[in-house]
């Protein structure tokens, strides 16, 4: 994991205190955690992106468009206590310096539950060195290398790796665009990404995370609405269960005709209907 020197060299050098920012929020309220699909249904966006795009109609309704979601699985120095400082790792393609975000960290994985940490200011810091990268747990390094090949945000790193692997040099920005257009980056697999990071040919950008505020009114609204919330998938599931029950009851009451095909349950067998497989999607 990150050594103390790695953390201190970035957090304290940026003038950020290691003490908790005073949230002035009662602990019972501050400790409320919610599901990501609740946030999607209530405030908009999607269940996967770090910075979800909120539709203009939703923003007009609640006025919020500054959400940020991070997982300790990817981010070993993510704030996991409201008001605590932290570090955020990312690819070096987007400039987030100076932005302030409404931060949620996934605290529990089974089930996946997220906690509001506060309002966090992001500031660019020294990039991760290859020595620091090599010290990270294998599972974390493998996660980054694998997802770099599965997510669109990893394309441009893969284009640079492609140039070095097949041309013997780092391609220019224009050449990267051409490699991306032709989808040549698809030749680059997770092993290539892992090797490039280990060699230091590619590095991850690092941002300091400083808590600069805590929106108590927002957290209270989240807690109150979550207490009344009923997941849409579960509501749809209950409707389907009722329809199936009604069909089963009808089949029991109605004598079968020659052409009528009945479910196995009619004959005493096991009736296994998976229904809509989209319900099996795991939103994290």
Residue, then its C-alpha position, 0 to 999 in steps of 0.5 A: x500500500x501507499x507508504x507514509x512518505x508517499x502520503x505525507x509528501x503530497x498531502x502535507x506538502x500541499x498544506x492540508x491538515x491531517x485532522x478531520x474537517x469539522x462537519x458539525x453534523x450529528x453522528x447518527x445522521x453523518x453515518x447514513x449510507x445509501x445505495x448507488x441506485x438510490x442516488x441515480x433515481x433521486x439525483x440523476x446520473x448513472x451507477x458507474x461513472x466517477x463524475x456522473x453527468x446529470x441531465x439539465x432537467x434534474x439539475x433544474x430540479x435540485x440544483x446539484x451537478x457536482x457529484x463524485x464517487x470513488x471506491x477504495x478498491x481503486x483508490x487506497x487513500x480515498x477518504x472513508x471518514x467524513x472530513x478526512x483528507x485523501x488522495x485520488x488516482x486517475x489517468x492524466x487525460x483530464x484536468x480536475x485541478x481546483x474543482x470542488x466535488x460532492x464526494x461519496x465513498x463506497x464504504x460497504x461492498x456487500x451490499x454496496x453502500x456509499x457515504x457522503x464525505x463532504x465537499x472536496x477540493x481537488x488539486x494536482x500533486x506529484x504523479x505516482x512514481x514507478x517505485x510507488x506503483x510497484x509497491x502497490x498490492x497485486x490486486x490493485x495493480x491488476x484491477x487498474x491494468x484490467x479496467x484500462x482495457x475495458x473502459x473508454x477512459x483507458x483508450x489513450x493510454x493504450x494508444x501510447x503503449x501501442x506506438x511504443x510496442x509496434x513503432x518503437x517510440x511514443x506517438x504524437x497526439x495526432x498519431x494517438x488520435x489516428x490509432x484510436x480512430x482505427x481502433x489499433x489500441x485493441x491490440x494492447x492487452x492488460x499485460x501490456x498496460x501492467x508492463x508500461x506502468x511497472x516500467x514507468x512509461x505510463x504513470x497515474x496522476x495524483x490529486x490531493x483531496x481536501x475537505x472544505x465543507x459539509x452540506x448538512x442539509x443535503x445529508x439530511x435530505x438524503x437520509x430522509x428520502x432514503x428512509x422512504x425509498x423503494x427501489x424501482x427494480x424491487x417494485x417491478x419484481x413485486x409486480x412480476x411476482x404478482x402477475x406470475x401468481x395470478x397466472x399460476x392461479x388461473x392455470x390451476x382454475x382453468x382446465x387445460x385444452x389440447x393446445x394449451x401449454x402449461x408451466x411445469x409447476x402445474x404438473x408438480x415440477x419446478x417452475x424456474x422463470x428468470x424474468x428480466x435479466x436486467x434485474x441481475x445487474x449489480x450497480x456499484 
